[in-house]
């Protein structure tokens, strides 16, 4: 079974916040000591971090769920619950993070780039927090907020200095095994390479990473052959190496091979044609097709030193010319305000993180807590907005996963 995985799904969930405590001081010489329930601890975040020591997304194939630690509950004497630990999930450099719908939310290019994939829930406030002149002995506290949960799509785009591009069985695997320590499978049939391979090439003053990309065929940009699954690995390569098979069994001329390869790269990503590229004929020792350009043979080492030296120089020039890679992360600002709409079933819906959090963290079985929720909504303007929207006495109002009855006159 393949040990290289470059595409997977990941389910992440932040830790839940701990519940606030309901507690009152009980001391012999303090008959009415008042509330002293502490707050619950915050849940931990799930953080994705690029790590150069991780090679693929294999760890998520059979185990796609990641959970951060939850916070603990508060207790008496105003003792706050412990915060849940963040969970750091390492992914390879070059991992693209997408939402379940396919929207790109982060691009973790370099070692150490991070993205908060799921935030932990806020800890609930203990009853000591709700002490006021009008409320001398609050008998309620907030529940902990649930952590965020979502499915993500992870895609890996290899971080290579140069990429070998050619028809299936064009000698890419043999070449990379000759110039580096990489040992891909080599055989005399199409699509021997079913997964990309990386090799570190060291020659004279040059050192660079070379990628062996599975063979392309005409129509690859539309998904034919191995298509899009591997074309994306070419996107980050600084230099492209087009290998033309001079012993092509189907007799496709080298010039036609080059035309098809360039055309597929252009259709997939036009900017790829702006990158430096080397075009060279392979299998010079058994060549059957005429070709006037430079040739190499990975078997006899004909032209290998010159080829590697030229490639190393191009890589050095490309590195010097480009700015340092920057991570791409979509920032998620805290939502403010709320909105009032009507669902298809006629129920009023109040949307907005602040309003939903009030309900989600309240113990609605406690009449005092329910009165506090009404008071919060009054101060936030929720009840006034419902009245303006046309809500009437007895209407059902849906906030998050909770349904409440609208009472006129509270706003």
DRENRO-956504 format. One record per residue (C-alpha): residue number from 0; residue in one letter; x, y, z. Coordinates in nm, 2 decimals. Layout:
// DRENRO-956504
SITE tivex miba     xx     yy     zz
SITE   NUM    a      X      Y      Z
...
***
This chain:
// DRENRO-956504
SITE tivex miba     xx     yy     zz
SITE     0    x   0.00   0.00   0.00
SITE     1    x   0.12   0.35  -0.09
SITE     2    x   0.29   0.54   0.19
SITE     3    x   0.25   0.87   0.02
SITE     4    x  -0.08   1.05   0.06
SITE     5    x  -0.13   1.40  -0.09
SITE     6    x  -0.50   1.45  -0.05
SITE     7    x  -0.72   1.38   0.25
SITE     8    x  -1.00   1.50   0.47
SITE     9    x  -0.96   1.61   0.83
SITE    10    x  -1.22   1.66   1.10
SITE    11    x  -1.12   1.90   1.37
SITE    12    x  -1.29   2.00   1.70
SITE    13    x  -1.18   2.26   1.95
SITE    14    x  -1.21   2.17   2.32
SITE    15    x  -1.52   2.25   2.51
SITE    16    x  -1.52   2.52   2.77
SITE    17    x  -1.56   2.42   3.13
SITE    18    x  -1.89   2.51   3.32
SITE    19    x  -1.89   2.79   3.57
SITE    20    x  -1.96   2.68   3.93
SITE    21    x  -2.26   2.76   4.15
SITE    22    x  -2.12   2.80   4.50
SITE    23    x  -2.17   3.02   4.81
SITE    24    x  -1.93   3.08   5.09
SITE    25    x  -2.00   2.87   5.39
SITE    26    x  -1.79   2.97   5.69
SITE    27    x  -1.88   2.97   6.06
SITE    28    x  -1.84   3.34   6.11
SITE    29    x  -1.97   3.45   5.77
SITE    30    x  -2.35   3.37   5.77
SITE    31    x  -2.41   3.53   5.43
SITE    32    x  -2.08   3.50   5.25
SITE    33    x  -2.23   3.55   4.91
SITE    34    x  -2.16   3.36   4.58
SITE    35    x  -1.80   3.24   4.51
SITE    36    x  -1.84   3.01   4.21
SITE    37    x  -1.54   3.02   3.98
SITE    38    x  -1.53   3.03   3.60
SITE    39    x  -1.47   2.73   3.38
SITE    40    x  -1.15   2.70   3.18
SITE    41    x  -1.14   2.77   2.81
SITE    42    x  -1.11   2.48   2.57
SITE    43    x  -0.80   2.43   2.36
SITE    44    x  -0.76   2.52   1.99
SITE    45    x  -0.67   2.28   1.71
SITE    46    x  -0.37   2.43   1.53
SITE    47    x  -0.23   2.31   1.20
SITE    48    x   0.15   2.37   1.17
SITE    49    x   0.38   2.31   0.87
SITE    50    x   0.67   2.08   0.96
SITE    51    x   0.96   2.00   0.73
SITE    52    x   1.00   1.66   0.89
SITE    53    x   0.65   1.55   0.78
SITE    54    x   0.66   1.40   0.43
SITE    55    x   0.29   1.33   0.34
SITE    56    x  -0.07   1.33   0.48
SITE    57    x  -0.06   0.96   0.55
SITE    58    x  -0.13   1.01   0.92
SITE    59    x  -0.49   1.14   0.84
SITE    60    x  -0.59   0.87   0.59
SITE    61    x  -0.72   0.62   0.85
SITE    62    x  -0.75   0.85   1.15
SITE    63    x  -0.90   1.18   1.03
SITE    64    x  -1.03   1.31   1.36
SITE    65    x  -0.84   1.55   1.58
SITE    66    x  -0.97   1.68   1.91
SITE    67    x  -0.82   1.95   2.14
SITE    68    x  -0.85   1.91   2.52
SITE    69    x  -1.15   2.06   2.70
SITE    70    x  -1.13   2.30   2.99
SITE    71    x  -1.23   2.19   3.34
SITE    72    x  -1.52   2.32   3.54
SITE    73    x  -1.49   2.60   3.79
SITE    74    x  -1.53   2.54   4.16
SITE    75    x  -1.59   2.72   4.49
SITE    76    x  -1.37   2.99   4.64
SITE    77    x  -1.36   3.15   4.29
SITE    78    x  -1.13   2.88   4.17
SITE    79    x  -1.11   2.89   3.79
SITE    80    x  -1.10   2.56   3.59
SITE    81    x  -0.79   2.47   3.41
SITE    82    x  -0.77   2.56   3.04
SITE    83    x  -0.76   2.28   2.78
SITE    84    x  -0.43   2.24   2.60
SITE    85    x  -0.41   2.33   2.24
SITE    86    x  -0.36   2.04   2.00
SITE    87    x  -0.09   2.11   1.74
SITE    88    x  -0.13   1.90   1.43
SITE    89    x   0.18   1.88   1.20
SITE    90    x   0.14   1.87   0.83
SITE    91    x   0.40   1.88   0.54
SITE    92    x   0.53   2.21   0.41
SITE    93    x   0.32   2.31   0.11
SITE    94    x  -0.01   2.19   0.25
SITE    95    x  -0.32   2.38   0.13
SITE    96    x  -0.61   2.39   0.37
SITE    97    x  -0.96   2.41   0.22
SITE    98    x  -1.31   2.43   0.37
SITE    99    x  -1.54   2.13   0.31
SITE   100    x  -1.70   2.34   0.03
SITE   101    x  -1.36   2.38  -0.14
SITE   102    x  -1.27   2.74  -0.04
SITE   103    x  -0.90   2.79   0.03
SITE   104    x  -0.86   2.91   0.39
SITE   105    x  -0.48   2.86   0.44
SITE   106    x  -0.16   2.78   0.25
SITE   107    x   0.11   2.66   0.49
SITE   108    x   0.42   2.71   0.27
SITE   109    x   0.72   2.71   0.51
SITE   110    x   0.83   2.53   0.83
SITE   111    x   0.64   2.68   1.13
SITE   112    x   0.35   2.84   0.94
SITE   113    x   0.03   2.79   1.14
SITE   114    x  -0.34   2.81   1.11
SITE   115    x  -0.60   2.79   1.39
SITE   116    x  -0.84   2.53   1.24
SITE   117    x  -1.09   2.51   1.52
SITE   118    x  -1.11   2.74   1.82
SITE   119    x  -1.19   2.61   2.17
SITE   120    x  -1.51   2.71   2.35
SITE   121    x  -1.51   2.98   2.61
SITE   122    x  -1.54   2.88   2.97
SITE   123    x  -1.87   2.95   3.15
SITE   124    x  -1.88   3.22   3.42
SITE   125    x  -1.95   3.11   3.77
SITE   126    x  -2.23   3.26   3.98
SITE   127    x  -1.99   3.50   4.15
SITE   128    x  -1.97   3.68   3.82
SITE   129    x  -2.34   3.76   3.83
SITE   130    x  -2.35   3.93   4.17
SITE   131    x  -2.51   4.28   4.15
SITE   132    x  -2.72   4.51   4.37
SITE   133    x  -3.04   4.36   4.23
SITE   134    x  -2.91   4.01   4.24
SITE   135    x  -2.75   3.94   4.58
SITE   136    x  -2.75   3.56   4.56
SITE   137    x  -2.74   3.44   4.20
SITE   138    x  -2.83   3.07   4.18
SITE   139    x  -2.71   3.01   3.83
SITE   140    x  -2.39   3.00   3.63
SITE   141    x  -2.30   2.97   3.26
SITE   142    x  -2.24   2.64   3.09
SITE   143    x  -1.92   2.59   2.89
SITE   144    x  -1.93   2.68   2.52
SITE   145    x  -1.88   2.40   2.28
SITE   146    x  -1.56   2.41   2.07
SITE   147    x  -1.58   2.47   1.70
SITE   148    x  -1.60   2.16   1.47
SITE   149    x  -1.56   2.13   1.10
SITE   150    x  -1.44   1.91   0.82
SITE   151    x  -1.14   2.04   0.62
SITE   152    x  -0.98   1.92   0.29
SITE   153    x  -0.60   1.90   0.29
SITE   154    x  -0.40   1.90  -0.03
SITE   155    x  -0.02   1.88  -0.05
SITE   156    x   0.18   2.06  -0.32
SITE   157    x   0.54   1.94  -0.31
SITE   158    x   0.81   2.19  -0.22
SITE   159    x   1.07   2.11  -0.49
SITE   160    x   1.33   2.33  -0.66
SITE   161    x   1.29   2.15  -0.99
SITE   162    x   1.03   1.91  -1.13
SITE   163    x   1.08   1.64  -1.39
SITE   164    x   0.79   1.65  -1.65
SITE   165    x   0.75   1.40  -1.93
SITE   166    x   0.54   1.13  -2.08
SITE   167    x   0.49   0.81  -1.89
SITE   168    x   0.80   0.59  -1.90
SITE   169    x   1.01   0.88  -2.02
SITE   170    x   1.30   0.79  -1.78
SITE   171    x   1.21   1.03  -1.50
SITE   172    x   1.24   0.77  -1.22
SITE   173    x   1.57   0.63  -1.36
SITE   174    x   1.71   0.99  -1.38
SITE   175    x   1.62   1.09  -1.03
SITE   176    x   1.76   0.76  -0.89
SITE   177    x   2.09   0.84  -1.08
SITE   178    x   2.14   1.19  -0.96
SITE   179    x   2.01   1.16  -0.60
SITE   180    x   1.95   0.90  -0.33
SITE   181    x   1.58   0.87  -0.42
SITE   182    x   1.48   0.51  -0.51
SITE   183    x   1.15   0.51  -0.69
SITE   184    x   1.01   0.20  -0.86
SITE   185    x   1.15   0.16  -1.21
SITE   186    x   1.00  -0.06  -1.48
SITE   187    x   0.94  -0.07  -1.85
SITE   188    x   0.57   0.01  -1.87
SITE   189    x   0.36   0.33  -1.85
SITE   190    x   0.26   0.49  -1.52
SITE   191    x   0.53   0.30  -1.32
SITE   192    x   0.54   0.61  -1.10
SITE   193    x   0.20   0.64  -0.92
SITE   194    x   0.32   0.89  -0.66
SITE   195    x   0.57   1.18  -0.66
SITE   196    x   0.92   1.13  -0.53
SITE   197    x   1.17   1.38  -0.40
SITE   198    x   1.55   1.35  -0.42
SITE   199    x   1.82   1.58  -0.29
SITE   200    x   2.08   1.65  -0.56
SITE   201    x   2.43   1.76  -0.46
SITE   202    x   2.67   1.85  -0.74
SITE   203    x   2.98   2.08  -0.71
SITE   204    x   2.85   2.39  -0.53
SITE   205    x   2.48   2.31  -0.60
SITE   206    x   2.23   2.15  -0.37
SITE   207    x   1.86   2.13  -0.46
SITE   208    x   1.55   1.92  -0.44
SITE   209    x   1.43   1.74  -0.75
SITE   210    x   1.08   1.60  -0.79
SITE   211    x   0.98   1.30  -1.00
SITE   212    x   0.62   1.37  -1.11
SITE   213    x   0.41   1.09  -1.26
SITE   214    x   0.39   1.10  -1.63
SITE   215    x   0.16   1.34  -1.82
SITE   216    x  -0.04   1.25  -2.13
SITE   217    x  -0.25   1.47  -2.36
SITE   218    x  -0.56   1.57  -2.18
SITE   219    x  -0.40   1.56  -1.83
SITE   220    x  -0.52   1.92  -1.76
SITE   221    x  -0.87   1.79  -1.79
SITE   222    x  -0.80   1.49  -1.56
SITE   223    x  -0.70   1.23  -1.82
SITE   224    x  -0.44   0.97  -1.70
SITE   225    x  -0.33   1.08  -1.35
SITE   226    x  -0.44   1.44  -1.44
SITE   227    x  -0.50   1.70  -1.17
SITE   228    x  -0.40   1.47  -0.89
SITE   229    x  -0.03   1.53  -0.97
SITE   230    x  -0.02   1.84  -1.19
SITE   231    x  -0.05   2.05  -0.87
SITE   232    x   0.28   1.92  -0.75
SITE   233    x   0.45   2.11  -1.03
SITE   234    x   0.30   2.44  -0.91
SITE   235    x   0.57   2.52  -0.66
SITE   236    x   0.87   2.41  -0.86
SITE   237    x   1.11   2.69  -0.94
SITE   238    x   1.25   2.52  -1.26
SITE   239    x   1.07   2.28  -1.49
SITE   240    x   1.26   2.00  -1.67
SITE   241    x   1.09   1.86  -1.98
SITE   242    x   1.21   1.51  -2.06
SITE   243    x   1.16   1.40  -2.42
SITE   244    x   1.17   1.02  -2.47
SITE   245    x   1.40   0.94  -2.76
SITE   246    x   1.30   0.57  -2.75
SITE   247    x   0.93   0.63  -2.74
SITE   248    x   0.76   0.30  -2.83
SITE   249    x   0.47   0.47  -2.99
SITE   250    x   0.70   0.67  -3.21
SITE   251    x   0.58   1.02  -3.10
SITE   252    x   0.84   1.27  -3.22
SITE   253    x   1.03   1.46  -2.95
SITE   254    x   0.90   1.79  -3.09
SITE   255    x   0.54   1.66  -3.05
SITE   256    x   0.61   1.54  -2.70
SITE   257    x   0.73   1.89  -2.61
SITE   258    x   0.43   2.06  -2.77
SITE   259    x   0.19   1.84  -2.57
SITE   260    x   0.37   1.89  -2.24
SITE   261    x   0.38   2.26  -2.28
SITE   262    x   0.02   2.27  -2.38
SITE   263    x  -0.09   2.07  -2.08
SITE   264    x   0.11   2.29  -1.84
SITE   265    x  -0.04   2.60  -2.00
SITE   266    x  -0.40   2.47  -1.97
SITE   267    x  -0.35   2.38  -1.61
SITE   268    x  -0.17   2.69  -1.50
SITE   269    x  -0.05   2.95  -1.76
SITE   270    x   0.20   3.10  -1.52
SITE   271    x   0.40   2.78  -1.53
SITE   272    x   0.53   2.88  -1.88
SITE   273    x   0.70   3.19  -1.73
SITE   274    x   0.93   2.97  -1.52
SITE   275    x   1.28   2.87  -1.63
SITE   276    x   1.28   2.53  -1.80
SITE   277    x   1.52   2.28  -1.94
SITE   278    x   1.43   2.07  -2.24
SITE   279    x   1.64   1.76  -2.29
SITE   280    x   1.62   1.42  -2.47
SITE   281    x   1.64   1.10  -2.26
SITE   282    x   1.75   0.74  -2.32
SITE   283    x   2.03   0.86  -2.55
SITE   284    x   2.19   0.51  -2.53
SITE   285    x   1.89   0.35  -2.70
SITE   286    x   1.75   0.64  -2.90
SITE   287    x   1.54   0.56  -3.21
SITE   288    x   1.39   0.90  -3.27
SITE   289    x   1.59   1.19  -3.42
SITE   290    x   1.65   1.49  -3.20
SITE   291    x   1.89   1.79  -3.25
SITE   292    x   1.88   1.91  -2.89
SITE   293    x   2.09   1.81  -2.58
SITE   294    x   2.07   1.45  -2.48
SITE   295    x   2.13   1.24  -2.16
SITE   296    x   2.14   0.88  -2.06
SITE   297    x   2.08   0.79  -1.70
SITE   298    x   2.21   0.44  -1.77
SITE   299    x   2.55   0.54  -1.93
SITE   300    x   2.57   0.88  -1.75
SITE   301    x   2.61   1.05  -2.09
SITE   302    x   2.56   1.43  -2.05
SITE   303    x   2.45   1.39  -1.68
SITE   304    x   2.71   1.62  -1.52
SITE   305    x   2.65   1.90  -1.77
SITE   306    x   2.27   1.86  -1.72
SITE   307    x   2.29   1.87  -1.34
SITE   308    x   2.52   2.17  -1.35
SITE   309    x   2.30   2.36  -1.58
SITE   310    x   1.99   2.27  -1.37
SITE   311    x   2.17   2.37  -1.04
SITE   312    x   2.26   2.71  -1.18
SITE   313    x   1.90   2.78  -1.29
SITE   314    x   1.77   2.68  -0.95
SITE   315    x   2.02   2.91  -0.78
SITE   316    x   1.92   3.20  -1.00
SITE   317    x   1.55   3.13  -0.94
SITE   318    x   1.60   3.12  -0.56
SITE   319    x   1.79   3.45  -0.57
SITE   320    x   1.52   3.62  -0.77
SITE   321    x   1.21   3.53  -0.57
SITE   322    x   1.09   3.68  -0.24
SITE   323    x   1.06   3.47   0.07
SITE   324    x   0.74   3.26   0.06
SITE   325    x   0.45   3.40   0.27
SITE   326    x   0.19   3.19   0.43
SITE   327    x  -0.17   3.26   0.32
SITE   328    x  -0.43   3.25   0.60
SITE   329    x  -0.79   3.37   0.59
SITE   330    x  -0.85   3.57   0.91
SITE   331    x  -1.18   3.50   1.09
SITE   332    x  -1.27   3.81   1.29
SITE   333    x  -1.51   3.78   1.58
SITE   334    x  -1.86   3.83   1.46
SITE   335    x  -2.04   4.14   1.59
SITE   336    x  -2.40   4.21   1.61
SITE   337    x  -2.69   3.99   1.50
SITE   338    x  -2.96   3.96   1.23
SITE   339    x  -3.32   3.86   1.24
SITE   340    x  -3.47   3.66   0.96
SITE   341    x  -3.76   3.42   0.91
SITE   342    x  -3.70   3.05   0.83
SITE   343    x  -3.91   2.87   0.57
SITE   344    x  -4.13   2.71   0.84
SITE   345    x  -4.22   3.06   0.97
SITE   346    x  -4.01   3.05   1.28
SITE   347    x  -3.81   3.37   1.36
SITE   348    x  -3.43   3.31   1.36
SITE   349    x  -3.18   3.53   1.54
SITE   350    x  -2.83   3.47   1.39
SITE   351    x  -2.50   3.60   1.52
SITE   352    x  -2.23   3.45   1.74
SITE   353    x  -2.29   3.69   2.04
SITE   354    x  -2.66   3.61   2.06
SITE   355    x  -2.62   3.24   2.00
SITE   356    x  -2.35   3.23   2.27
SITE   357    x  -2.59   3.38   2.53
SITE   358    x  -2.84   3.10   2.48
SITE   359    x  -2.58   2.82   2.43
SITE   360    x  -2.41   2.89   2.76
SITE   361    x  -2.72   2.95   2.97
SITE   362    x  -2.90   2.69   3.19
SITE   363    x  -3.25   2.75   3.05
SITE   364    x  -3.41   2.52   3.31
SITE   365    x  -3.32   2.78   3.58
SITE   366    x  -3.58   3.06   3.60
SITE   367    x  -3.32   3.31   3.72
SITE   368    x  -3.09   3.22   3.43
SITE   369    x  -3.37   3.26   3.19
SITE   370    x  -3.45   3.60   3.33
SITE   371    x  -3.08   3.69   3.28
SITE   372    x  -3.10   3.58   2.92
SITE   373    x  -3.40   3.81   2.86
SITE   374    x  -3.21   4.09   3.02
SITE   375    x  -2.91   4.04   2.80
SITE   376    x  -3.12   4.03   2.49
SITE   377    x  -3.30   4.35   2.60
SITE   378    x  -2.96   4.53   2.64
SITE   379    x  -2.84   4.39   2.31
SITE   380    x  -3.15   4.51   2.13
SITE   381    x  -3.26   4.16   2.02
SITE   382    x  -3.62   4.18   2.14
SITE   383    x  -3.66   4.53   1.99
SITE   384    x  -3.53   4.40   1.65
SITE   385    x  -3.78   4.11   1.67
SITE   386    x  -4.07   4.35   1.74
SITE   387    x  -3.96   4.57   1.44
SITE   388    x  -3.94   4.26   1.22
SITE   389    x  -4.31   4.18   1.31
SITE   390    x  -4.28   3.92   1.58
SITE   391    x  -4.60   3.87   1.79
SITE   392    x  -4.68   3.73   2.13
SITE   393    x  -4.64   3.36   2.13
SITE   394    x  -4.42   3.34   1.81
SITE   395    x  -4.13   3.09   1.82
SITE   396    x  -3.78   3.23   1.81
SITE   397    x  -3.49   3.01   1.71
SITE   398    x  -3.15   3.10   1.83
SITE   399    x  -2.88   2.84   1.75
SITE   400    x  -3.03   2.50   1.83
SITE   401    x  -3.27   2.65   2.09
SITE   402    x  -3.63   2.76   2.04
SITE   403    x  -3.78   3.02   2.27
SITE   404    x  -4.13   3.19   2.29
SITE   405    x  -4.15   3.55   2.21
SITE   406    x  -4.32   3.76   2.48
SITE   407    x  -4.43   4.12   2.39
SITE   408    x  -4.33   4.40   2.62
SITE   409    x  -3.99   4.26   2.73
SITE   410    x  -3.80   4.48   2.48
***
